[in-house]
Amino acid sequence: MASILRSEEMMLLQLLLQSDSAYACVRELGELGKVEFKDLNADVSAFQRKFVNELRRCDEMERMLRFFVSELEKTGIPIAPPPLVCPAPDPHLMIDFETQFENNENAIKQLNANQESLKKNLLDLKELKHILDKAQTFFQEGEQVLAEAYVQQQQQATAGGGGGAVGGATAMEMKNSDIEAAAVAAAETKFTFLIGVVPTENLLVFIRVLWRVCRGNVFVKHAQIDEILEDPVTGNPVVKSVFILFFQGEQLHTRIKKLCDGFRATLYACPETTPERQQVRLQVAARIAEVESVLQNTTTVKDVALRKISQSVEDWQQKVKKIKAIYHAMNMFNLDMGHQSLVAECWCPVRDFQAVQEALNRGTQLSGSPVSAIVNRISTPETPPTYYKVNKFTSGFQAIVESYGVASYRELNPTPYAIITFPFLFGVMFGDIGHGLMMLLFACVLIIFEKKLAKTKEGGEFLSIVFSGRYLLLLMGLFSIYTGIIYNTLYSRTTNIFGSGWRPYYYGSMNQSTFTNSCAPSYTECYPLSCNLVYCDHSSEHVICTFPTEAHLFNQPYPFGLDPMWLIAKNKLTFSNSYKMKMSIILGLFQLMFGVVLSIVNHIKSRSYISIIGESVPRVIFLTNLIGWLVFLMFFKWCKYYPDATKAPNLLLTLIYMFLNFGNSPNTTGDPVYSVFGTGLTETTAQQYFQVILVITAVICIPWMLLVKPIYVIVKSKRTEKLARNRVKRSGSEGKPMVGHASKQAGLIAQEEPHPSPDSHGGGHGHTPGEILVFSSIHTIEYCLGTISNTASYLRLWALSLAHEQLSEVLWVYAIAKYNITMFGSHAPGLGFIIMFALWAAWAGLTIGILLVLEGLSAFLHALRLHWIEFQGKFYEGEGRKFKPLSFAVILAGEEEEE
């Protein structure tokens, strides 16, 4: 618990490593994961460091491994898991890795090139085969059209010459012999044709542009290829169509070819006669079978090579990452004058010092070096990094705290307290037994299958964050169930487990047995009383009396949580709002006071007793006199019996007028609105005297916080500087100059305040008295105003709880409660069940989407705000630096932050 309460105590080590054993020693330290190296070459460019060539070689090997992984993903070959033990290889094995990777890469690239070439040839052959299949139909249709065009031309020529015998005939009316003669004559005409394929998606635009470019002097026929072809480069399926163009003239021929190139249309040579086309088709079919056989053999060889690579690629990746991390760490080392050893500085937890020494000894032994590594502990004024030992349970809570800021070194960690307070405040805003149970079940599923889910990388960043906070979800669900039991709400409905404590007398036409079965125990007496609780059975309204003035209506308190009778109360919202509002203020006071108390613990740890006297004590008094007095009045009002509820005191007005009238009520006659203790002269006078004392002490606390600590710091700083000057003078008069002695003496202030900063006005060294007073006034004003604003901020607990409850009730009423099966199924049997099932499904979907996800996220963010601003702002600085050790486990898990 101590390691999570405060950060680990750190030490700075200096390592002297022999050049031949440095790699092995760093490798062992990386496996240990308890050392963070300092960059001793910060002023040296990354391209001028000693091991930059080794890092470049590692980058090249990583590129080759990424290529292997991409090829495996393309072919769908699974990657074998790495071995359980995967140590970083020796540096001389890098050459073997490079050679092996390069050979495998060249082989795969050569196979890819051959495969792509074969696929391209296969695509061309398949396209030619489909062209030959479609060509016969195209030529027959083309000859028919050309023949008809020739006949029409002859008819027009004959009609122009005066012959009327043929002028009235058409091509369809001609005899077959005439059509064949016309076809022969048309065939003798010099028509050129081009045939090819084009992507179907470009076909319509291609034909339209072709018509415009050729001005209609081209005849086009096209047909879609039934077979789905494959792109040889990308491997994606493509749909293509065969087209044939008939035209005349070399000029059109040139234009059409350029247009085909622009639309990615491929042209093929096609024989003009049918026998020749049939002969070519047989040759193409044989060639396709041959190419497919060669392609299959090439694919088989590639699969064999990739499967062999898949057995080792994960192991190679881990080894290369470790090698790269080792050389990256060694680039931070300094070389001695003789270049025989390396000098390194590193941070290490004190409790792991022995483990670090053992790791260095193992590295020396494995390298075979005769000289062991030398370890020296050095002192430094530099602030050490912050390191907490966390597990899978506390890591989620620690991440929430560190999102605000990493704790300063040895500062009190808010995580142990946030483990309880964060899910509890969430539950206050999200209190519902049903909703909390659903969240609890979801968290249990994540925890039960956490090993399997941790290995999957699907789901994106959001689901990864949700999985990392599975134990946080577990506690949030538990506390939501707990507060739901207190609120007595189950999906906006109430439960009557122990029986209501009220004896709800009723009058009217309500059936007693119906009421008894629905809400409360049976009774036999009826009194027509004026009440504020109502029961409605959708037919008539029946008044139920549970007003507190009618004491004889109350048996005993409900054992745990709210009485179920409040569900049917007319003033349900009035009561629940008052109850939750007061509880929010009470919870806010306790957490704010706890934060101030934790600041005292921090000051005791740092031995800053002046901060306790000058800051923490007046803050406690000021907070107690304002909000503590208000909370005391709440409990007093709850315990005191007021026969007339309309004359109960108003606590908010009492607190306001306490400061406006310097402790006195607006009138001295004992106004019940302001007199909490009672309306008598004695009670009123006692309350006034007590409030005067509270106001006076609260006002005194303001200059106390403003002046005490700054004056102490200023006086002590001047005294220290004066003492340092006197010592310098005495040393000078004795002929012994003490250079830098004054600055050392001035540093005594820093011993009183270990980490002085302008924001915390913790010390005077380096700051003028005016700056110290300004900082003090800023913090004083901030705390005085924040006492009211931070307390009011906790009212979000009441507001979110009210919104959650009302939204849940709206979903229930308008999705379920207003309907029943008989409303839909009276005329069609079974219809009511179908509609009610749909309504239940809609209600469940809205409950999960709105109440659990959106409302849950809203409550989470508000609880986060209360912890970051209101709670942690009282004691938590969060100005530290996170400990980032060289850890192979972290690097392989992909959690290392890129700089």
C-alpha positions, 0 to 999 in steps of 0.5 A: 500500500505504501508504494501506491500511497506515495511514489517509490523512492528513487536514486540516481546511479552512474554506470561504468560499462566496458564496451564489449559488455555494454550491450549485454548489460543493457539487455539485462536491464531491459529485461528487468525494466527498472531503469530509466537512462538519462540522455547524456548527449542531449546537445548531440544530433541524433545523426552524430551519435555512436550507434546511429548506423546500428539503428538504421540497420534496425529500421531497415530490418523492421521495414522488411518485417512489415513487408512480410506481415503485409504479404501474410495478411494478403494471402490470409496465412496466420502468423504463429505466436512467438515463443515464451522466451525471446531474448535479444540476440547478440550483436554479431547476429544482426548480420545473419538476420539482415542476410536472411531477411534480404534473401526472403524479401528478394525471393518474395518480390521475385515471386510477386513479379512472376505472379503479377506477370502471369496474371497479366498474361492470363487476363489478356488471354481471357479477354481475347477468348471472350472477344473471339466468342463475341466477335462472330455475333458482332460481325454477323450483326455488323454485316446485316446493318451494313447491307441494309445501309447499302440497300438504302443507298442504292434505293435513294440513287435509283429514286433520284434517277427516276426509276419507280419500280425499286423506289417504293421497296424497303430492305425488309421487303427485298428477297433473300438473294437481293440482300445477299448481293447487297451484303457482298457489295457492302463487304467489298466496301473498305470498312475498318474495325477495331475490337477490344475490352473496356471497364464496364464503368467507363463504357457509357462515357466511352461510347458518348465521347466516341460518338462526338469525336467521330461525329457519328461516323462509327458503328458501335456494338458492345456486350458485357463479359459474364466472367468476373476478371481479376486485376493483376496488380491489386487483385480486386475483381473487375467487370469489363465489356467487349466492344467492336467499332466499324468505321472508314478512314485513317484519320478516324482510326488514329482518333479512336486509338487515342481515345481508347488509351484515355479510357483504359480500353485494350485493343486486340487483333482479331481475324476477319474470317470465321475459320481463322477465329476458331483456330485462334480460339483453340490456341488461346484456350490451350495457352490459358490452361498452360498459364493457369498451371504455371500460376498455380505452381508459382502461388504454391511456391510463394505460399510455402515460402510465406508459411515458413516465414510466418513461423518466425516473423513474430519472433523476429519482430520482438528481437529487432525491437529489443535490439533497437531499444538497446542501441537507442539506450546506448546512444544516451551514454558517454564515451571515456577518453580512451573509448574503452568504456561507456558512462551512463546515468540512470534513475532506479527505485531504491528497493530495486537497487539489488536487482539492478546490480544482479542484472549487471553482473549477469550481463558481464558474465554473458558477454565474457568480459573480465571487468565487471560493471561499476555502479556509483550512487550520485547525489543530484539537485534534480527532481527524480521521476515519479514511479508507482507500482500498479496492477491491473486493478489500480492501473485504471484509477491511476490513469484517471489521476495522471490525466490531470497531472503526474504527481510530484516526487513523493507527493501524496497520491490521490489514487487510493482514495479515488478507488472508493470516492470516484465510483461512489460519486458516480453511483450517486448520480447514476443510482438505479439497481437495474442500470447498475446491475447491467453495468456490473454484468458488462464489467464481469464479462470483460474481467472473465474474458480479459485474457482473450480480449487483451490479445485482440486488437479489434474495436478501436481506441474507444473499446480499448479504453473501456477494457482498460477501465473494466475494474473501474466499471465493476466498482461503478456498477456496484456503487450504482446498485448500492445508491439505487437501493438507497433511492429504492429505484429499479428501472424508475420503479420502486420495490416494497421488500420490507413493507411501507412504514406509512399507514396510508389512510384513504377515502373515496371509491377505491377498492381497498384490496386493490390498493393493498395488493398494489402498494401497502399493507391492509388497514381498516380505518378511513379518514378524509384528511387533507393530504399531499400524496396521491394514488391514481388507478387511471379511473379516479383519483384517491387521496392518501395521507402521509403528511408528517404532521399526522404522526399516527399514520407512521409506524416505523422507518423503512429498514433501508433506503426510501420508503416505497410509498414515495413513488405514488406521492404527489410531492415526490419530487419536492422530497427527493430534490430536498433530500438529494440536494442536502446530501450533495452538500454534505458529501461535498463538505466531507470530500473538500475537508478531506482534501485539506486534511491531505494537504496537511499530510503533504506538508508534514511529509515535506516538513513545511510546518509554516504551510500548516500554520499559515495555510491549512489551519485557516482553510479548515476553520474557514471551510468549517465556519461556512459550509460546516455550519450549513451542514450542521444546520441540516442535521439539526433541522432533520433531528428537530421536530417542526409541527408546522412545516410551513414555519420550518427554517430556511437554511440558505437564507439563514446562511446568507443573512448570517454574513450580511448582518454579521451573525444576526438574523434580520429581526430579533423577534425570533422569525422561524425562517431564520431561527433554527434552534427555536423561536424563543428568546433564549434559542434565538440569542444563542444562535446569534451569538454562535453565528457572530463567533463563526463570522468573526473567525472566518473573517480573521482567517482571510488575513491569516491566509494572506499574510502569515506565511508570506511574511515568514518566508520574506523575513527568513529569506532576508535573515538567511541572506544577511547571515550569508553576507556576514560569513562571506565578509568574515571569510574575506577578512581572514583571507579565505574567500568562499566562492558560492557560499552566499548562494549555498546559504540562500538555499536554506529556504529551499530546505524548508520548502523542497519544491518552491514555485511561484504558484504555491508561494512556497519559498522566497528564494528567487522571488521578490517580496512583492511577488510573494505577496501577489501569489499569496493574495491570488491563492487566498482569493481563489480559496475563499471564492472556491469554498462557495463555488466548489461546494455549489459544484457538488450540486451536480450530484443532485442534478444528474441524479434527478435527470437520470431518474426522470429520464428513466421514468419517461422511458418507462411510462411512454414505452411500457406503462401506457400500453398493455397487451389487451389494447392491441390484441382484442381483435387479432390474437397474438398481435398484442404480444408482437407489439408489446415485444417491439415496445420492450425491445425499443425500451431496452435499446433506449435504456442501453443507448441513452441511460447506460451509455450517454448518461453513464458517460455524463456521470463519469465526466462529472465525477471526473471533474469533481475529483480533478478540480474540487478534491485534488485541487486542495492538495495535489500539485501534479507537477511531476515527471513520469518514470519511463524505464527501459522495459522490453515488456512495455515496448513489446506491448506497444504502450511506449509513448512516442516522443 
